[in-house]
């Protein structure tokens, strides 16, 4: 599997509880925090749900 780097670029304040939990489940804690994860189907689906809050790069 390929790895991707996910960076939170916007705040989760005033977002739905579902979006907050999705960002937390991705391992992101605050703005400009990045994580490197395997690009599984579940992760890609989570990123699509919060794509307005995160930036994604292929590694």
N, C-alpha and C positions, 0 to 999 in steps of 0.2 A: 504494500500500500504506500501511496505517496503521503508525505507530511505537508501540513499547511500551518502557517503562522496566522493566528487570529489576534487582532489588537482592538481593544475597546476604544472607540473614538468619540462616543457621546455618552452622556449620563443616563442612568436608568430612572432618575427622578421624574415623576409624572408619567411613568409608563405603567402598563398593566402588570399585575402580579405575575402573570404567565411569562411575560417578557423578562421581568426581573429574575425569575427562577431559571429561565433558559440561559441568560448571561452568566449567572452563578454556576450553573451546571457545566458550562463550557470552561470554567476555571478562571474567569475574569473577575477581578476585584474592584478595580477603579479605572478611571480614564488613563489611557496610554499604557495600560498593563497588557502584556502579550503572553501568549502561550503557544507552544508547538504541539500539535496533536496529529494522530493518524487520520487520514481523510476517509473515514468510514461513512456509510450511508446515513447512520444516525447523526453523526457530527455535521454532515453537510445539510441535513434537514433542519437541524437546530440553527445553523448559520443562516439559512434562508429565512427563517422566522424572525431573526433580529438583524438582518443585513443592513438596516438603516442605522444601527448602533455600532457596528464593527467593520473593520477592514480585514481582508483576507489576502494572503500572499502564498504562492506555491514555493516550496523549498526543494 
